[in-house]
Every structure is written in C-alpha cells, then in structure tokens.
Amino acid sequence: MNARTFDRRGFLKSSAACGAFAMGPAALRPGVERKTKRVVLVAFAGGVRTKETLGTPLNVPNLMRIAQEGVTYARARTANLGHFGATMSLLTGIAEARGIRDNTRGEDPTLFEYVRKDLGLGAADVWVSTSGGAQQANYAYSLHRDYGAAYGANTVDGDGIFNAEFRSIVDAYGRPRTFEPRESELLETMRGVIGAGVSGKALNTPKSFAQIEQYLLQELTSGTSDLRGTGASDAKALRIARNLLAVFRPTLLGVTLQDADIAHSNFNGYVEVVRRNDEKLGELWDAIKADPELAESTAIFVVPEFGRDSDLNSRRGLDHGDGSDDLRLVSAVCWGPDFRRGVEVLEEVRTIDVCSSICHVLGADARYAAGRRLPKLLA
Amino acid sequence: MAHRVPSTARCPAAGGFFVAGTSQASAPVDAHRLRSIYLDLVGRPPFRSERDRWLAADFRDLVDELIASDAFWSNWLDEQLYYFLLVDNFRPTTDSIVSMPSDLRSRKVGVREALHRIALSSAFERRNPGPDTYVTVVMEQLLGATVQKRPRELEIGKRIYDGARGNFLGQTGSSQADIVRFAIEDRQALRHFLGREYERLLRSEPTTRDLSGWVRALEDDRLAYASLVRGWILSPAYGERLASTRSISNRAFVRMLFVDLTDALPDAGDERRLQIALDGLADAGPLRSVIARLLIDSGKVALPERDAIADPTQWVRELFERFLGRSPSEEELTTFVSAFHDPACKPATVVYAIVSHPEYQTW
C-alpha cells in the first residue's frame, strides 16, 4: 500500500507535484457489500486555506490523524461563489452562482434529498448542523419539483438555539407540563380535524416532529449552551453533530461551519478558529470511533468550500477574491470503513465531487449533480 | 402625531394603478382581512382593542391609519434589515437607524435615504467584510444584479473599496461610501427595491409597466412610498393576495403568538432570541410548538377556567376567528366541542391544538 506519512514538508512537497500516485483500482464492484451505513460531511467552511490546515499540521492534529487513516485530495478545485453559494455547491454537486446574502432555497436537489428519497429515509435520519444562522437553514432542501421539503434534512443552528440567552427564556417560562395520554389523544383529534387534516408536504412526520421537540427540550438544558468565545458557533455545530449522532444515529449528517471568515480582519483569530474546529472535529471523530456500531459503519468527509487569498490585505487579514490557487484549491479528507487508508491523491478533483461520492457510498443517485465520484477513494 | 397618507388622487405620477383600487376599498373589514392587513403592514395581528374597533369598519380608513403609524415603519425597517441579514449581532444600533421609523413616519426621510443609511452603517460593513464580499453584496442586494455576469464592474468596485479611483455604475469614485452612493442613486436600485416590496406585500410580481411607473413616482417624490403601498393594498391585486396562503416568517410567528395569547408583544430581547432560534431550523415547527407550550404553561396566558366557559361552542368559534381569521367548519366545531366536554381536556389543550397546527403558521 502506498500510504504516505503526513507532515508539513511532505504535504507541501507532494502538493506541488500534480499527479496521482495512489494505488490500485478503486471502483466499488457490483455485489460488494459496503460497510458504510452513515456519512458525516463536515463543510470546514468560512474560507480555509490548506496552508493553515494540512500545510501546518500543528494547527490541525486531529485532521492529520483522520488523513493518516483515510484518503486526502490535495487539489480539490472550488468555485468562488461566496460562502453561501460555494457551500451549497458542496451539497448539490453543482457550482451555480448564488447571492452572498440570498436567503432562499436553491433549485438543485441536495445530497440530503437524494439520500432520503432513494433510501426511503425519514426526516430524523438526515440532519444538518449549521453555524451560520437563518441563511444556512436553506441547505436543508431545494425547490426542485421532484424533491423538496418532503425529502429534506432537519437543520439545527446551534448558536441560534443553544445559547445562554435562549436558555434563560426557557428558565423564565419553565418547562412545559407533560400531557396525560388521554389529553394527548384529544389534542391529536382536534389537530387532525383542522382544515380537514390537510397539512401539506411537511419535512417532518408527526412522529419525527415529536422526537425533535423532545430532543430540543433536552439539548436546551445540556452544556452546549455554555460554549462561548471565538469560533463558538462552529464549536456548537460540531458539538451538536456529536449529540445528533448519539441520539438519532442519522444516515447522513452535514455540518456547515463558517467562523473562519473572521480572517478578513483578524488572521490570528482565523487560525484560532481553525484550531478550535480541529479540536471539536477530533471529539466528533473520537466519539464515532468509540462507538462500536458507528466505528464500523460511519464515513466522514471534511472539505472547505474554498480557501483564501495568497497575501494579507491592508488590515492584515485574508480576503477571498484573488483567484489564486490558495483560494481555488483546497484539501478534502475522507475516512471510512470502505475507504483506502493513508492515501494522498494528487490528481485534481472538484469540491462538487463530494456530493456524488457520498450519494454513491450510501447507495443513492445524485442524478442532477454535475460532479463525478472522487477517484481512488474506495478500497 | 401621525401624518395622513396622501390619497390616491394626489399621486398622479404613479399612473393609473390606483384607480383600480376601489373593489378592495369598498369591502368591509372581516376577521380574515383584519388579521391579514395587520400582519402584512405591521407584522403582528391586531390587539383585542383594535379588533373590536376595526371589525366591519371601513377598510380604507384602517389602511390609512396603519400606514401612518410608527408600527408600520418599524416593521418596514425590520423587514429591510432582515433582507440584508443585519440581524442578531449585526443589527445596527446607531441613532440614525434607531430613529429611522420615526424619521420615515414624520417624512424627514424617504425610503431611498433610509436604504442609504442602512448600507452605510458599520453593521453592514461588519456583516460584509472585505472588498469582494462588500461590493458583491452591494451589487446583489441593492441592485439585484448577478455579479458573476458583471465581473469587470466587481473588480473596479473592489479597487474603489480599497481607495483607488475608478468608474463604477457610471460614476467616478474612490471610497466605500462612493460605492454605496452610486448603487443607491442608480435607477435599478429603486426598481429592485419596489419589485421586492411589491412581492413581499402582494405576493406576486409587478408588471414591467407598473414597476416603471412606481420608479418614476418615487423619483419625482422621494416620500411617495407610503402612497404607493396604499395603492397596492387598495388594488384588486390585494384581493388575490388575500386568497393566497404562505408560511409565516419566524419573526411574525413570535409576535403573532404573543399577541394572540397575551394581547401584548413580546419583550424586544425575547422576540429577537426566539426568532434567531427559530431561524436556525429548516423545519421550525417543532420549536414553534415548544415555544407555544412554554408560553401556554407559563401562567402568563390568561385562559379562562373550564367552568367559567358557559358556552363552549361560542368560545371555540371565537378562538378560530381570533387565531385563524376564519369561522370553524361544522366538523371542526363539533369535534372541538366534543373534545372540550371530555374531563381530560383543558382550555389550554384546545388553545394549544390551534396554535400548534400548521394552519396557524400560515397567513
């Protein structure tokens, strides 16, 4: 096996040379039983250069650990579509222009919809944990006529809900009382007759609705609300991802980060965010590995939506608009029971290939995606 | 003091679109129309006293009073800030923004100047850091432009942002402020603004001809926006909007829930926190349900004792009209009243059944 040791010198040296050296054919053969039953996709977004991740191993010891046991794509090409559009393209496999502050759903199906529809999954089986507030709730599903809300993911923005301020409201109002069985029955009877029981194509069924209601009440009193400081939104998104894995054991879990964008005006803050996110990523990965069932069935993909400029701006920060390779090329790291181990793939891929790859691994068809499957991924 | 909105006849520059407004103007105010117009114009349902005052009254008088209120302009500002995603920590708190509803109501400033203030705020700059993001957002949000189709303009804008001289949108400048000013002064900004405002209030796209007329009206009279809104609401198009339903925004939901259950708006801080929490969910339904239960069970909602409800049929009917803006069907009424007579059913159970139903979350 052509496993590579991941250190800074080795990484940068190999990144400079373009070519594939990873071993052997990787296509999954028909009839081969896959071990992967779950996928976690971490959009390490907010604009993160390889220079500050795999190029500086001390910043990301946990990502290095994952890379050493998985497959690394050192040249994943991105499109500079703004954070929202570029992250959306990871999920849809289509790089289309979207407004930076667009607060609307996309037209193209997301991988969540492909997986839910093709695998016949419920809403509680597919989740997205976000860090970016209202706009990122749009990642859950598209407006595509064949997909949409009925196949969407449940999205939870940790920083919006699980914060001390919101918990203070819960504390002030007190926890709601529990309904007696007969009262619950009457409640459902009354709800069922309103508008002749028509409720449209909702994301959740009554069952998953109730599960999530209960989960929210529990999470509100957990320690997630206490995370603070630089990168707290991202840290919460990763913490909640870990909790969602434990509670719902979803088939597909997306995590979208964004705090790294502090880099526009604060390079050191940006590095701090990268380090904190790596720490939380390590906790997430360790939680997966510590759970025998998850360890044998869960794959993880980590990829930024794009990088950042090569040079510091006048505020000693890093923007994202110079068109350089630091901006356009990022590193994607994949680990899972069906993947190769310790492999670095140098041929150029695209970040939009992640969507098709995840769908393929889980047995779904990203039929409208423009990306292809990542090469040399499967063992 | 509230300023009277100019009547349609005083705004000839807007063209003939006001003339068609009579059909909406002549219809009396019913429960559905009352709830809808309050939610559309001031972002909340009517308080109990307002309901008592306006039911069966003249719709035109109601529209005029609402458009001339502080609440209308406060709601307008909140809608604009949300459009620019200037929420939570990015919400501007400077005097020029805080005083904006009052300045707009008293006609010290027009909507174009108000948008200019928003885009010049430090919150806008913090929200959109760096030249690439800043210029892109100005072009996208103020002009409705697809930046990817105008790469040259973006590059020039970025250089101007950094202090170099350049020609952006047909004007020469060398600062961030110039970028915003040129965009605000561009005719396309008014076109984009009025198009999205019409869509927000009427739920349909305006015709090109109408849009051009409204742009001219606002160019001729910088304070004409209120008259334009009045014309839209009194036009037959608003009748079509009333026949449509749409999911309610999280902000409006929070305000609606508190007004419906407590006859008062939530504390501004609570409103903001609840909205932000709800915004983080693709399906806010479960959390909306949690919030409704928190509120109902908190003791802050004045619900009658079960024995104090002498006529359950009438009580249920009133709840439907208040919360859903319509009378219950026979089936609904029979089912609810029957459930109410079960000893396990509390008044809170009935109220919760309505406010946690998807229909309550539309308007």
Contacts between the chains, C-beta under 8 A, distances in Angstrom:
chain1	res1	chain2	res2	distance
A	80	B	132	7.9
A	81	B	148	7.8
A	82	B	133	7.1
A	82	B	136	6.4
A	97	B	146	6.1
A	97	B	147	7.4
A	97	B	148	4.1
A	99	B	136	8.0
A	99	B	137	7.9
A	99	B	140	4.2
A	99	B	141	7.3
A	99	B	147	8.0
A	100	B	128	7.4
A	100	B	133	6.0
A	100	B	136	5.4
A	100	B	137	5.3
A	100	B	140	6.4
A	101	B	84	6.6
A	101	B	85	5.0
A	101	B	128	7.7
A	101	B	137	5.5
A	101	B	140	6.7
A	101	B	141	5.6
A	102	B	140	7.7
A	103	B	82	8.0
A	103	B	83	7.8
A	103	B	85	6.5
A	123	B	283	7.5
A	128	B	282	7.2
A	130	B	280	6.7
A	133	B	85	7.8
A	133	B	87	7.3
A	133	B	88	6.7
A	133	B	276	6.9
A	133	B	279	6.0
A	133	B	280	6.4
A	134	B	85	7.0
A	134	B	87	7.0
A	134	B	276	7.8
A	134	B	279	3.6
A	134	B	280	7.2
A	135	B	85	6.4
A	136	B	280	7.8
A	137	B	279	6.5
A	137	B	280	6.4
A	137	B	281	6.3
A	137	B	282	4.9
A	138	B	282	8.0
A	139	B	282	7.8
A	140	B	282	3.2
A	140	B	283	7.7
A	141	B	282	6.8
A	149	B	283	7.7
A	152	B	282	5.9
A	152	B	283	7.6
A	153	B	282	6.5
A	154	B	281	7.4
A	154	B	282	6.1
A	154	B	283	6.2
A	155	B	280	7.2
A	155	B	281	5.8
A	155	B	282	3.6
A	155	B	283	7.7
A	156	B	280	6.2
A	156	B	281	5.9
A	157	B	279	7.0
A	157	B	280	2.4
A	157	B	281	7.0
A	158	B	280	7.4
A	159	B	280	7.4
A	160	B	88	8.0
A	160	B	276	4.5
A	160	B	277	5.0
A	160	B	278	7.9
A	160	B	279	6.0
A	160	B	280	3.4
A	161	B	277	4.3
A	161	B	280	5.5
A	161	B	281	7.6
A	161	B	287	7.1
A	163	B	273	7.9
A	165	B	269	7.7
A	165	B	273	4.9
A	166	B	273	5.1
A	166	B	274	7.6
A	166	B	276	7.8
A	166	B	277	5.1
A	169	B	270	5.8
A	169	B	273	6.0
A	169	B	274	6.9
A	169	B	294	7.6
A	170	B	294	6.7
A	172	B	298	8.0
A	173	B	294	4.3
A	173	B	295	6.6
A	173	B	297	7.7
A	173	B	298	4.1
A	173	B	300	7.5
A	174	B	294	7.4
A	174	B	297	6.9
A	174	B	298	6.0
A	175	B	294	7.8
A	176	B	290	7.4
A	176	B	293	3.7
A	176	B	294	5.7
A	176	B	296	7.5
A	176	B	297	4.4
A	177	B	297	5.2
A	179	B	349	7.8
A	180	B	344	6.2
A	182	B	342	7.2
A	182	B	344	3.9
A	183	B	344	4.8
A	183	B	345	6.6
A	183	B	346	7.2
A	183	B	349	5.6
A	186	B	339	4.6
A	186	B	342	5.7
A	186	B	344	6.1
A	186	B	345	4.9
A	186	B	349	6.2
A	187	B	349	5.6
A	187	B	352	6.6
A	187	B	353	5.4
A	189	B	335	6.4
A	189	B	339	5.9
A	190	B	335	6.2
A	190	B	336	5.6
A	190	B	339	5.2
A	190	B	349	7.6
A	190	B	350	6.7
A	190	B	353	3.8
A	190	B	354	7.9
A	191	B	353	5.0
A	191	B	356	7.0
A	191	B	357	5.4
A	193	B	331	5.9
A	193	B	332	5.4
A	193	B	335	4.3
A	193	B	336	7.6
A	194	B	324	8.0
A	194	B	332	6.2
A	194	B	353	7.4
A	194	B	354	7.0
A	194	B	357	4.7
A	194	B	359	5.7
A	195	B	357	7.5
A	195	B	358	7.9
A	195	B	359	4.8
A	196	B	329	7.7
A	196	B	331	7.4
A	199	B	357	7.9
A	199	B	358	4.5
A	200	B	358	6.6
A	202	B	283	7.1
A	202	B	285	7.2
A	202	B	358	6.9
A	203	B	282	6.2
A	203	B	283	4.1
A	203	B	285	7.9
A	204	B	283	5.3
A	204	B	285	6.5
A	204	B	286	6.9
A	209	B	283	7.9
A	209	B	285	6.1
A	209	B	286	5.3
A	209	B	289	7.5
A	210	B	286	7.9
A	212	B	283	7.8
A	212	B	286	4.2
A	213	B	286	4.3
A	213	B	287	7.8
A	213	B	289	5.7
A	213	B	290	5.6
A	216	B	286	6.2
A	216	B	287	5.7
A	216	B	290	5.7
A	217	B	290	6.3
A	261	B	129	7.2
A	264	B	129	3.6
A	264	B	130	4.3
A	264	B	133	7.6
A	265	B	129	6.0
A	313	B	130	7.1
A	314	B	162	7.0
A	317	B	129	7.9
A	317	B	130	7.5
A	319	B	129	8.0
A	319	B	130	3.9
A	319	B	131	6.4
A	319	B	132	5.7
A	319	B	133	7.8
A	320	B	130	7.1
A	320	B	132	6.1
A	320	B	133	7.9
A	321	B	130	7.2
A	321	B	131	6.6
A	321	B	132	3.1
A	321	B	158	6.6
